């Protein structure tokens, strides 16, 4: 490779890391952890390949949904809504409810692109960021009710051995309170928005169709819907056949729509990979393990929230579980950590990536809006949750 070519290559790499803040943070954390604990054969075994495979399948299949206009019926339905608060409630509570069954990551991947399209069409593009933040909160707080609503819930549910009804009863108060609080936040936004110039209700096309819809390919639509059902079924059923399902999805796309594989967000998958490397390296360090053994028990709520701000809640659940004495406190902290910062939840990282793909170079703008709204929500729920722990079984 010539010197000019090397310069261009490294310039592109530098631009990538500057544009993708989360990739930079995760890669730096992974590299530092390798110096803390030198890598060995167990490192690759400790990485959650199941989560990475599931993420690959979902991102790729849902990119196919977008390209083949499979969401067109939903868009047509939402265009009939004449009030923006109702439209916002539709999207936010769709995320809130669906995240319980298809995980918070998937619900955001489904509804965030639709939200951006609809609010662009309505002439209220400035409301996209706060609405996406509400959807982010909805994904985090809606998914906490079920054992399979989020990766950390699924991990702890499997490790703890508690029954599904017992798990859901522990989480029900948080879920109900969050549903009410989201409603208040949404209507507070529009109370403020209506006092500003430029606010308008949705504008509908006379033909009820979006200009973004092209010619339909029914075969590919059926293909992607079928693949989506298979992927979701593999998540809900917790099947051990996920490697074969992942291979089947890859081969299907390679045969019928190989171009979609080039559209997959591999940067997001690499970000997840780096976080898993970090958590695995930390757990294998004797000094760090000894410190956690003596400090985590009895303080799981605070530890889970704080550690998640460094390595995100999914890796934090893996790191903290071996040292945990109070499962409920750990769950409450992990399922609230994503309200503090983008790093706190990998679902938030996905939301940021979805936004940046539509608005390149505006990641910091997203982070600023997300942080102040989400922190406000966190400040309201954090103390009641801590008090509730005194009455909920460990």
VORO-520360 format. One record per residue (C-alpha): residue in one letter; y, z, x negated. Coordinates in steps of 0.5 Angstrom, whole numbers, padded with zeros to 4 digits, always signed. Layout:
// residues N
aYZX/...
END
This chain:
// residues 394
x+0000+0000+0000/x+0007-0002-0003/x+0013+0003-0004/x+0017+0000+0002/x+0010+0000+0006/x+0009+0008+0004/x+0017+0009+0006/x+0016+0006+0013/x+0009+0010+0014/x+0012+0017+0012/x+0019+0015+0016/x+0014+0014+0022/x+0010+0020+0021/x+0017+0024+0020/x+0020+0021+0027/x+0013+0023+0030/x+0013+0031+0028/x+0021+0031+0030/x+0020+0028+0037/x+0014+0032+0038/x+0016+0039+0037/x+0009+0042+0039/x+0005+0038+0035/x+0009+0040+0029/x+0008+0048+0031/x+0001+0047+0032/x+0000+0043+0026/x+0004+0048+0021/x+0000+0054+0025/x-0007+0051+0023/x-0005+0049+0016/x-0003+0057+0015/x-0009+0059+0018/x-0013+0055+0013/x-0010+0059+0007/x-0011+0066+0011/x-0018+0064+0012/x-0021+0059+0008/x-0025+0054+0012/x-0033+0054+0012/x-0038+0051+0017/x-0037+0056+0022/x-0030+0053+0023/x-0032+0047+0027/x-0037+0050+0031/x-0032+0055+0034/x-0027+0050+0036/x-0027+0049+0044/x-0030+0042+0044/x-0031+0042+0051/x-0024+0043+0053/x-0022+0038+0048/x-0027+0033+0051/x-0025+0035+0058/x-0017+0034+0056/x-0019+0027+0054/x-0023+0025+0060/x-0017+0027+0065/x-0011+0024+0061/x-0015+0017+0060/x-0017+0017+0067/x-0011+0019+0070/x-0007+0014+0066/x-0011+0009+0070/x-0009+0012+0076/x-0002+0011+0074/x-0003+0004+0072/x-0007+0002+0078/x-0002+0005+0083/x-0007+0010+0086/x-0002+0015+0088/x+0001+0009+0092/x-0001+0013+0099/x+0002+0019+0097/x+0008+0016+0095/x+0009+0013+0101/x+0008+0019+0105/x+0013+0023+0101/x+0018+0018+0102/x+0018+0020+0109/x+0021+0027+0108/x+0028+0027+0109/x+0030+0033+0106/x+0030+0035+0098/x+0028+0042+0099/x+0022+0040+0103/x+0020+0035+0098/x+0020+0040+0093/x+0016+0045+0097/x+0011+0039+0098/x+0010+0038+0090/x+0011+0045+0088/x+0006+0048+0093/x+0001+0042+0092/x+0001+0044+0085/x+0000+0051+0086/x-0006+0050+0091/x-0009+0044+0087/x-0009+0048+0081/x-0014+0053+0083/x-0019+0048+0084/x-0018+0043+0079/x-0015+0047+0073/x-0007+0048+0072/x-0007+0042+0067/x-0010+0037+0072/x-0005+0039+0077/x+0001+0038+0073/x-0002+0031+0070/x-0003+0029+0078/x+0004+0031+0081/x+0009+0031+0075/x+0009+0023+0074/x+0010+0023+0082/x+0015+0028+0082/x+0019+0024+0077/x+0018+0017+0081/x+0020+0020+0087/x+0027+0024+0085/x+0029+0018+0081/x+0028+0014+0087/x+0032+0019+0091/x+0038+0019+0087/x+0037+0026+0084/x+0035+0025+0077/x+0039+0031+0075/x+0034+0035+0079/x+0028+0033+0076/x+0028+0038+0070/x+0028+0044+0075/x+0023+0042+0080/x+0018+0040+0074/x+0019+0048+0072/x+0018+0050+0079/x+0011+0046+0078/x+0010+0049+0072/x+0011+0056+0074/x+0006+0054+0080/x+0001+0051+0076/x+0001+0058+0072/x+0001+0062+0078/x-0003+0058+0083/x-0009+0057+0078/x-0010+0065+0076/x-0013+0066+0083/x-0020+0063+0081/x-0025+0064+0075/x-0024+0056+0074/x-0017+0055+0075/x-0015+0055+0068/x-0019+0055+0061/x-0017+0062+0059/x-0020+0065+0066/x-0026+0061+0065/x-0027+0063+0058/x-0026+0071+0061/x-0030+0070+0067/x-0036+0067+0063/x-0036+0073+0058/x-0034+0079+0062/x-0040+0077+0067/x-0036+0080+0073/x-0037+0076+0080/x-0033+0071+0083/x-0030+0075+0089/x-0029+0081+0084/x-0025+0077+0080/x-0021+0074+0085/x-0019+0080+0089/x-0016+0083+0082/x-0012+0077+0082/x-0010+0076+0089/x-0004+0080+0089/x-0001+0076+0083/x-0002+0070+0087/x+0001+0072+0094/x+0007+0075+0090/x+0008+0068+0086/x+0008+0064+0092/x+0013+0068+0096/x+0018+0068+0090/x+0017+0060+0089/x+0019+0059+0096/x+0026+0063+0094/x+0027+0060+0087/x+0026+0053+0091/x+0031+0055+0096/x+0036+0058+0091/x+0036+0051+0087/x+0038+0047+0093/x+0043+0053+0095/x+0047+0052+0088/x+0046+0044+0088/x+0049+0043+0095/x+0055+0046+0092/x+0056+0041+0087/x+0058+0034+0087/x+0053+0028+0087/x+0048+0031+0091/x+0044+0027+0096/x+0038+0027+0100/x+0033+0022+0099/x+0034+0015+0100/x+0029+0011+0103/x+0027+0003+0102/x+0027+0000+0108/x+0020-0003+0107/x+0017+0004+0105/x+0015+0001+0098/x+0016+0002+0091/x+0018-0003+0087/x+0014-0001+0081/x+0007-0003+0085/x+0004-0009+0083/x-0002-0013+0085/x-0008-0009+0087/x-0014-0009+0083/x-0019-0005+0088/x-0025-0005+0083/x-0021-0001+0078/x-0018+0003+0083/x-0025+0005+0085/x-0027+0006+0078/x-0022+0011+0076/x-0023+0015+0083/x-0030+0015+0081/x-0029+0017+0074/x-0024+0023+0077/x-0029+0025+0082/x-0035+0026+0076/x-0030+0029+0071/x-0027+0034+0076/x-0035+0036+0079/x-0036+0037+0071/x-0031+0042+0071/x-0032+0046+0077/x-0040+0046+0076/x-0039+0048+0069/x-0045+0043+0067/x-0047+0043+0060/x-0048+0036+0061/x-0041+0035+0059/x-0042+0031+0052/x-0046+0026+0056/x-0041+0025+0062/x-0035+0025+0056/x-0039+0019+0053/x-0040+0016+0060/x-0033+0016+0061/x-0031+0013+0054/x-0036+0007+0055/x-0034+0006+0062/x-0027+0005+0060/x-0029+0001+0054/x-0033-0004+0058/x-0028-0005+0064/x-0021-0003+0062/x-0021-0002+0054/x-0013-0003+0054/x-0013+0004+0057/x-0016+0008+0051/x-0010+0006+0047/x-0005+0009+0052/x-0009+0016+0052/x-0004+0021+0049/x-0008+0023+0043/x-0002+0027+0040/x-0003+0032+0046/x-0011+0033+0044/x-0009+0034+0037/x-0004+0039+0039/x-0010+0043+0042/x-0014+0042+0036/x-0009+0045+0032/x-0009+0051+0036/x-0016+0052+0036/x-0017+0051+0029/x-0011+0057+0028/x-0015+0062+0033/x-0022+0060+0030/x-0019+0062+0023/x-0015+0068+0025/x-0022+0071+0028/x-0026+0070+0022/x-0021+0074+0018/x-0024+0081+0017/x-0017+0084+0015/x-0014+0081+0022/x-0020+0083+0026/x-0020+0090+0023/x-0013+0091+0025/x-0014+0088+0032/x-0020+0092+0033/x-0015+0098+0032/x-0009+0096+0036/x-0011+0092+0042/x-0015+0096+0046/x-0011+0100+0051/x-0005+0095+0050/x-0008+0088+0052/x-0003+0087+0057/x+0003+0087+0052/x-0002+0084+0046/x-0004+0078+0051/x+0003+0076+0053/x+0006+0077+0045/x+0000+0073+0042/x+0001+0068+0047/x+0008+0066+0045/x+0005+0065+0038/x-0002+0061+0039/x-0002+0060+0047/x-0006+0063+0052/x-0012+0060+0051/x-0013+0061+0044/x-0010+0068+0045/x-0016+0069+0050/x-0021+0068+0045/x-0018+0072+0039/x-0017+0078+0044/x-0023+0078+0048/x-0028+0082+0043/x-0023+0087+0042/x-0021+0088+0050/x-0023+0094+0054/x-0019+0092+0060/x-0021+0086+0063/x-0015+0086+0068/x-0010+0087+0064/x-0012+0082+0059/x-0012+0077+0065/x-0005+0079+0068/x-0002+0078+0061/x-0005+0071+0059/x-0004+0069+0066/x+0004+0071+0065/x+0005+0069+0058/x+0006+0062+0060/x+0013+0064+0064/x+0016+0066+0057/x+0016+0060+0053/x+0013+0053+0052/x+0008+0055+0047/x+0005+0061+0052/x+0001+0056+0056/x-0002+0050+0054/x-0001+0047+0061/x+0007+0048+0059/x+0005+0043+0053/x+0002+0038+0058/x+0008+0038+0062/x+0013+0037+0056/x+0009+0031+0054/x+0009+0028+0061/x+0016+0029+0061/x+0018+0026+0054/x+0014+0020+0055/x+0018+0018+0061/x+0025+0021+0057/x+0024+0020+0050/x+0028+0025+0045/x+0030+0029+0051/x+0024+0035+0049/x+0030+0040+0048/x+0033+0039+0054/x+0027+0040+0058/x+0025+0047+0054/x+0032+0049+0055/x+0032+0048+0063/x+0024+0051+0063/x+0026+0057+0059/x+0032+0060+0063/x+0028+0059+0070/x+0021+0061+0067/x+0024+0067+0064/x+0028+0069+0070/x+0021+0069+0074/x+0018+0073+0069/x+0023+0078+0069/x+0022+0079+0076/x+0014+0080+0076/x+0013+0083+0069/x+0014+0090+0071/x+0011+0090+0078/x+0004+0087+0075/x+0004+0093+0069/x+0005+0098+0075/x-0001+0095+0079/x-0005+0095+0073/x-0006+0103+0074/x-0009+0102+0081/x-0013+0096+0079/x-0020+0096+0076/x-0021+0095+0069/
END
